[in-house]
Amino acid sequence: MGLDDDFFELGGNSLFAVRVSAAPRARGLASVPLRDLYRTPTIRALTTSP
């Protein structure tokens, strides 16, 4: 997965989005809100969104 690859175009779905969102939290990091993942489905967009 590259910086500009769309999570959903690569086969991501709502169940996998929940897992992606929770994975950082399981490691003691900030989680990715599901709303942000749906609005900005690329890594580059997630890192540059306010």
HUUR-V281576 format. One record per residue. N is the residue number from 1. SS is DSSP state (H for helix, E for strand, - for the rest). PHI is phi as a letter, one per 40 degrees, with the letter a starting at -180 (none if undefined). BURIAL is I if it has 24 or more other C-alpha atoms within 12 Angstrom, else O. Layout:
N:SS:PHI:BURIAL  N:SS:PHI:BURIAL
//
This chain:
1:-:none:O  2:-:c:O  3:-:c:O  4:-:b:O  5:-:c:O  6:-:c:O  7:-:d:I  8:-:c:O  9:-:c:O  10:-:c:O  11:-:h:O  12:-:c:O  13:-:b:O  14:H:c:O  15:H:c:O  16:H:c:O  17:H:c:O  18:H:c:O  19:H:c:O  20:H:c:I  21:H:c:I  22:H:c:O  23:H:d:O  24:H:c:O  25:H:c:O  26:H:c:O  27:-:b:O  28:-:g:O  29:-:b:O  30:-:c:O  31:-:c:O  32:-:c:I  33:-:d:O  34:H:d:O  35:H:d:O  36:H:c:O  37:H:c:I  38:H:c:I  39:H:c:O  40:-:b:I  41:-:c:I  42:-:b:I  43:H:c:O  44:H:c:O  45:H:c:O  46:H:c:I  47:H:c:O  48:H:b:O  49:-:c:O  50:-:c:O
//
